[in-house]
Amino acid sequence: MAVVYISGDSAAEWAINGVPNDIMLEKPFAMAEMITAVDQLNDRSTGPASA
């Protein structure tokens, strides 16, 4: 399952402590950033590498 995490507090630590293959958005963010993140994760989960 693809997950987009959103935080205004711990986003700086995400690269070290985050879950692999997911995306962290730091608040505040633009809706376009959310759409891009979901599209990226959707491409990863439906691409040939996941078959």
N, C-alpha and C positions, 0 to 999 in steps of 0.2 A: 504494500500500500504506500503510495506516495503521500508525503506530508509536507505542508508549508507551515513552518513555525513563525509566529509573530511575537516580538518582544521589544519593549523599550528599555529593558533593564539588563538582560544577560546576552544581548546580541554580540557584544565584543568578545565574549568567551566561547562563542559557538564554534569557531574553527578548531578549537582545542577539544571541547567537550561534546560537540554535537553528534548527531546520528548521521552516519554516512548516507550519501545519496538522497538527502532531503535538502530543503532550502530554508534558510532563515531570512526573514524580512525584518528590518529594524524600523520601529515606529519613529516618526511618521513616515509613511510611504504613500506613493501615488497608486491609484487603482491599476494603472498600466503596469506597474512593477508586479502586482499580484497576478495579473493576467499572464505576464511573461513567465513568472515562476511556475504557475500551473501548467502552461503550455510546455515548458521545459521538462517538468516531471512526467507529463503525459507522454511526451515523445520518448523518454527513457523507458517507460513501462510498456509501451506498445511497439518499440523498435525491435529489430531482428536480434539484438543481444539478449533480450528477455525470453525469446522463444525456446 
